[in-house]
């Protein structure tokens, strides 16, 4: 598989001021594969250390942080004669030995010549709650499920990828049915690497769904395994199970009272933060005014999305038969899958946080708002070709943005105050801004 993170890792390697790197991402998004693949491609040797259930490494890092001592221990553990100039050192499941995370500071300060990458399941939770290490001593790199364009490459559609890159809109429109068929598949399969792999190998949607169910079960087991307080576990489960239902509402704002009568935000604050730290959910806050910086204008309202569109469709018990039913899959749950899809593409392909805008009384709402350089860009999402964008028009008339986008199933076209972008070409349009 070709993942974009491999280029980012290459850039990190070539940076003369690099620091030890921490890859952040939810469980099973491909962190271990990316680290190993990069190591095999770009280094003579890879010293891979798995800290899970590894008492030897606990002992090694419970001592002092003398670099020579640590390197000797890592040589013995990995069976690799570690040399700074030609070896990639991988710390996997590093959250199991918090002292190993702390050691990255000393590698940076005392032996910056070593190439070290770390990752682990629920590392985000560990970083926020268990481990403290100085800011500025490590680099961070996020990894998300495969976006649509990585999916195209994985299923062997390099030519369709290249066509999108050319932005030859008349020819892209002529090939529209091909893109829509692949988009349909992506809505069901999603971007979890194992699900994509099974889809490629078996071409069987039932087998894909089984992989997704297993992943969802593994996440649920993580709740009780890693959260000590039983009440918090229940609250995490409540939020997690509520995501499809909350997104299926006309107004997709997350309502705590739907979880439990009379529930308030403070009752679920810790549970929500745990899900965010684990990378399993994306919270999109509401802004009242689209001014820079956007974060200064957010309030307490938010929409809550899942990690992956394929997992969301599995959580929603969406049957594979909807793939055969025209464009139904795009509009299921009041377009919730399409909003999830757009959000995933935005998160994977630009660095800034994503917000949404709504009027005080809720009479108008724009699905997403992002910052690109000094511009604030409103984005309307349409699951089909119904192109009435009343809320977006209200926003444009009020705030006069330089750009306004509608992502829909319609062909590319530039209008007076808006650009319509096909759902399958989001990444390529965002790149040109």
C-alpha positions in Angstrom: 0.0 0.0 0.0 1.1 3.6 -0.6 0.5 5.8 2.3 1.2 9.6 2.3 2.9 9.3 5.7 5.9 7.6 4.1 6.8 10.9 2.3 6.4 12.8 5.6 8.7 10.3 7.3 11.2 10.8 4.5 11.0 14.6 5.1 11.7 14.0 8.8 14.7 11.8 8.0 16.2 14.5 5.8 15.6 17.3 8.3 19.0 18.3 9.8 17.1 19.6 12.9 14.9 16.5 13.4 13.9 15.3 16.8 12.8 11.8 18.0 9.4 11.3 16.3 6.1 10.2 17.9 3.4 8.9 15.5 0.0 9.6 16.9 -3.1 7.8 15.7 -5.9 5.4 16.8 -5.4 1.7 17.1 -5.1 -0.1 13.8 -4.7 2.9 11.5 -1.3 1.5 10.3 1.3 3.0 12.6 3.4 -0.2 13.0 3.3 -0.9 9.2 4.3 2.6 8.3 7.3 2.6 10.7 8.6 -0.8 9.6 8.0 -0.1 5.9 9.8 3.2 6.1 12.7 1.6 7.9 13.0 -1.1 5.3 12.9 1.4 2.5 15.2 4.1 3.9 17.7 2.5 6.2 20.3 -0.3 6.1 19.0 -1.7 9.4 15.9 -1.5 11.5 16.0 -2.1 15.3 12.4 -2.9 16.1 11.5 -3.0 19.8 8.0 -3.9 21.0 7.4 -2.8 24.6 4.2 -4.7 25.1 4.5 -7.2 27.9 8.3 -6.8 27.8 9.9 -6.9 31.3 13.4 -6.6 29.9 12.6 -3.1 28.5 10.9 -2.1 31.7 14.1 -2.9 33.5 16.3 -1.2 31.0 14.4 2.1 31.1 13.9 2.0 34.9 17.6 2.7 35.4 19.3 5.9 34.4 19.1 7.5 30.9 22.8 7.0 30.0 22.7 6.8 26.2 25.5 4.2 25.8 23.8 1.9 28.3 20.4 2.3 26.6 21.8 1.6 23.1 23.6 -1.5 24.4 20.3 -2.8 25.9 18.5 -2.0 22.6 21.2 -3.8 20.6 20.8 -6.9 22.7 17.0 -6.8 22.6 16.7 -6.2 18.8 19.7 -8.3 17.7 20.8 -5.4 15.6 24.2 -3.7 15.8 22.7 -0.2 16.1 24.7 2.5 14.3 23.5 6.1 14.4 24.1 6.8 10.7 22.3 3.7 9.2 19.8 2.4 11.7 16.2 3.3 12.4 15.2 2.6 16.0 11.5 1.8 16.5 9.8 2.0 19.9 6.4 0.3 19.4 3.6 0.1 22.0 5.9 2.5 23.9 3.0 3.6 26.2 3.7 0.3 28.1 7.0 1.7 29.4 6.5 5.5 30.1 10.2 5.9 31.0 11.0 5.0 27.4 8.9 7.9 26.2 10.8 10.1 28.7 14.1 8.9 27.4 13.4 10.6 24.0 14.3 13.9 25.7 17.7 12.6 26.5 18.3 11.1 23.1 17.4 14.5 21.6 19.7 16.5 24.0 22.6 14.0 24.2 22.5 11.9 21.1 20.5 13.6 18.4 22.3 11.7 15.7 20.1 8.6 16.3 17.0 8.1 14.3 14.1 7.1 16.6 10.4 6.7 15.9 7.8 5.8 18.6 4.2 4.8 18.4 1.6 2.9 20.4 -2.0 2.1 21.0 -3.8 4.8 23.0 -0.6 6.8 23.1 -2.6 10.0 23.0 -4.2 9.0 26.3 -0.8 8.2 27.8 0.6 11.5 26.7 -2.2 13.5 28.3 -2.6 11.6 31.5 0.5 9.5 32.5 3.6 10.9 31.0 5.1 14.3 31.1 8.0 15.3 29.0 9.3 18.7 27.9 7.7 20.4 25.0 10.0 20.9 22.1 12.1 17.7 22.6 10.1 15.6 20.1 8.3 15.9 16.8 4.8 14.7 16.3 3.2 13.2 13.2 -0.5 12.2 13.0 -1.7 9.2 11.1 -5.4 8.7 10.2 -7.3 6.0 8.3 -6.6 5.9 4.5 -8.3 8.8 2.7 -10.2 8.3 -0.5 -7.1 9.0 -2.7 -5.0 6.5 -0.8 -7.9 4.0 -1.3 -7.8 4.7 -5.0 -4.1 3.8 -5.1 -4.6 0.7 -3.0 -7.3 -0.7 -5.4 -5.1 0.0 -8.4 -6.7 3.1 -9.8 -3.6 5.1 -10.2 -4.8 6.5 -13.6 -8.0 7.9 -12.0 -5.8 9.5 -9.3 -3.6 11.1 -11.9 -6.6 12.5 -13.8 -7.9 14.2 -10.6 -4.4 15.7 -10.2 -4.6 17.2 -13.7 -7.9 18.9 -12.9 -9.1 18.2 -16.4 -12.7 18.7 -15.3 -14.5 17.9 -18.6 -12.7 14.5 -18.7 -13.2 14.0 -15.0 -16.9 14.5 -15.6 -16.9 12.0 -18.4 -15.4 9.5 -16.0 -17.9 10.4 -13.3 -19.6 7.0 -13.0 -16.2 5.3 -12.3 -15.4 7.7 -9.5 -18.9 7.4 -8.0 -18.7 3.6 -8.0 -15.3 3.7 -6.1 -16.7 6.3 -3.7 -19.6 4.0 -3.0 -17.1 1.2 -2.1 -15.1 3.6 0.1 -18.2 4.6 2.0 -18.7 0.9 3.0 -15.1 -0.2 3.3 -13.6 2.9 4.8 -9.9 3.5 5.3 -8.9 1.1 8.0 -5.9 -0.7 6.4 -7.0 -4.2 7.4 -10.5 -3.6 6.0 -9.0 -2.3 2.7 -6.6 -5.2 2.5 -9.5 -7.8 2.9 -11.6 -5.9 0.3 -8.7 -6.0 -2.2 -7.9 -9.7 -1.6 -11.4 -11.1 -1.2 -13.7 -8.6 -3.0 -16.2 -9.6 -0.4 -18.2 -7.0 1.5 -19.3 -9.5 4.2 -15.6 -10.2 5.0 -14.9 -6.5 5.2 -17.8 -6.0 7.6 -16.5 -8.8 9.8 -13.1 -7.0 10.0 -14.9 -3.8 11.0 -17.0 -5.5 13.7 -13.8 -7.1 15.1 -12.2 -3.6 15.3 -15.2 -2.1 17.0 -15.2 -4.9 19.5 -11.4 -4.3 20.1 -12.1 -0.6 20.8 -14.9 -1.5 23.3 -12.5 -3.9 25.1 -10.0 -1.0 25.3 -12.5 1.0 27.2 -12.7 -1.4 30.1 -9.0 -2.4 29.8 -7.6 1.1 30.0 -10.1 3.1 32.1 -10.1 2.2 35.8 -13.3 3.9 36.8 -16.3 1.8 35.9 -18.7 4.8 35.7 -16.4 6.5 33.2 -16.3 3.3 31.1 -20.1 3.4 30.9 -20.1 7.0 29.9 -17.5 6.4 27.2 -19.7 3.6 25.8 -22.7 5.8 25.9 -21.0 8.5 23.8 -19.5 5.9 21.5 -22.8 4.1 20.8 -24.6 7.4 20.3 -22.6 8.8 17.4 -24.6 7.2 14.6 -27.9 8.3 16.2 -26.7 11.9 16.9 -25.4 12.3 13.3 -28.7 11.0 11.9 -30.6 14.0 13.4 -31.4 17.0 11.1 -29.5 19.2 13.6 -26.3 17.2 14.1 -25.2 19.2 17.2 -24.3 16.7 20.0 -27.0 16.6 22.7 -26.0 15.2 26.1 -29.6 14.9 27.2 -30.1 12.3 24.5 -27.6 10.1 26.4 -29.4 10.4 29.7 -32.3 12.6 30.8 -30.9 15.8 32.4 -27.3 15.0 31.5 -24.9 18.0 31.2 -21.6 18.4 29.6 -19.6 18.3 32.8 -21.1 14.8 33.5 -19.4 13.5 30.4 -16.4 15.7 30.1 -13.8 13.1 31.1 -15.4 10.4 29.0 -15.4 12.6 25.9 -11.8 13.7 26.4 -10.7 10.1 26.7 -12.3 9.3 23.3 -10.7 12.3 21.7 -7.3 11.5 23.2 -7.6 7.9 21.9 -8.2 9.2 18.4 -11.5 7.4 18.1 -13.7 10.5 17.6 -13.4 13.9 16.0 -15.1 16.8 17.7 -16.1 19.8 15.5 -16.8 22.9 17.6 -19.3 25.6 16.6 -18.2 29.1 15.8 -20.5 32.2 16.0 -18.4 34.4 13.8 -15.9 33.2 11.1 -13.0 35.5 12.1 -9.4 34.7 12.7 -8.3 32.9 14.8 -11.4 30.6 14.5 -10.7 29.0 17.9 -11.4 32.4 19.6 -15.0 32.4 18.4 -16.0 28.8 19.3 -18.6 28.1 22.0 -19.6 24.9 23.8 -21.7 23.4 21.1 -20.1 20.7 18.8 -20.8 17.9 16.4 -19.2 14.5 17.1 -17.9 12.2 14.3 -16.3 8.8 14.3 -12.7 7.8 13.3 -13.6 6.2 10.0 -16.5 6.2 7.5 -16.4 2.4 7.2 -16.5 1.9 10.9 -19.4 4.3 11.1 -21.3 2.4 8.5 -20.6 -0.8 10.5 -21.8 0.8 13.7 -24.9 1.9 11.9 -25.5 -1.7 10.7 -25.6 -0.5 7.1 -26.2 -3.5 4.9 -24.0 -4.0 1.8 -27.2 -4.0 -0.3 -27.3 -0.2 -0.2 -24.3 -0.2 -2.5 -26.5 -1.5 -5.2 -29.3 1.0 -4.6 -28.2 3.9 -6.8 -26.9 6.8 -4.7 -28.8 5.8 -1.5 -25.6 5.2 0.4 -24.6 8.9 0.0 -27.8 10.1 1.6 -28.3 7.5 4.4 -28.8 9.0 7.9 -29.6 12.4 6.5 -26.3 12.6 4.8 -24.3 11.7 7.9 -22.0 9.4 6.1 -21.2 12.1 3.5 -20.4 14.6 6.3 -18.2 12.0 8.0 -16.4 11.4 4.6 -15.8 15.1 4.0 -14.5 15.6 7.5 -12.0 12.7 7.1 -10.7 14.2 3.9 -10.3 17.6 5.4 -8.5 16.3 8.5 -6.2 14.1 6.5 -5.2 16.8 4.0 -4.9 20.0 5.9 -3.3 20.8 9.3 -5.8 23.3 10.8 -8.7 22.4 13.0 -12.2 22.1 11.5 -15.2 24.0 12.8 -18.8 24.6 11.8 -20.9 27.8 11.8 -24.5 28.4 12.9 -26.6 31.4 13.7 -27.7 32.1 17.2 -31.2 30.8 16.6 -30.1 27.9 14.4 -31.9 29.3 11.3 -28.7 28.8 9.2 -25.8 26.4 9.5 -22.7 25.8 7.4 -21.4 22.2 7.7 -17.7 23.0 8.0 -15.4 26.0 8.3 -11.6 25.8 7.8 -8.7 28.2 7.8 -6.4 28.2 4.9 -3.5 30.7 5.4 -5.3 34.0 6.0 -8.6 32.9 4.5 -11.7 31.5 6.3 -13.4 29.0 4.0 -17.1 27.9 4.4 -18.0 24.4 3.1 -21.4 23.1 2.4 -21.8 19.3 2.1 -24.5 17.8 -0.1 -25.0 14.1 -0.3 -26.7 14.2 -3.7 -27.1 16.6 -6.6 -29.7 18.7 -4.8 -27.8 22.0 -5.0 -29.8 24.4 -2.9 -27.4 26.0 -0.5 -29.5 28.4 1.4 -27.4 28.5 4.6 -24.2 29.0 2.6 -25.8 31.9 0.8 -26.8 33.5 4.1 -23.2 33.1 5.3 -21.7 34.5 2.1 -24.0 37.5 2.1 -23.2 38.2 5.7 -19.4 37.6 5.8 -18.2 38.0 2.1 -15.6 35.2 2.1 -12.9 35.1 -0.6 -13.9 31.4 -1.3 -17.0 29.3 -0.6 -17.2 25.6 -1.5 -20.0 23.1 -1.9 -18.9 19.5 -2.0 -21.5 17.4 -3.7 -22.2 14.7 -6.4 -22.5 17.4 -9.1 -19.7 18.2 -11.5 -17.1 20.9 -10.9 -18.3 24.3 -11.7 -17.5 27.9 -10.6 -20.4 30.2 -9.9 -20.5 33.8 -8.9 -20.1 33.3 -5.2 -19.4 29.6 -5.0 -17.4 26.7 -6.4 -19.0 23.3 -6.6 -16.5 20.5 -6.1 -17.2 16.8 -6.7 -17.0 14.8 -3.5 -14.3 12.5 -5.0 -11.9 15.5 -5.7 -11.8 17.3 -2.3 -8.1 16.8 -1.7 -7.0 18.1 -5.0 -9.1 21.3 -4.7 -7.9 22.0 -1.2 -4.3 21.8 -2.4 -4.8 24.7 -4.8 -5.9 27.2 -2.2 
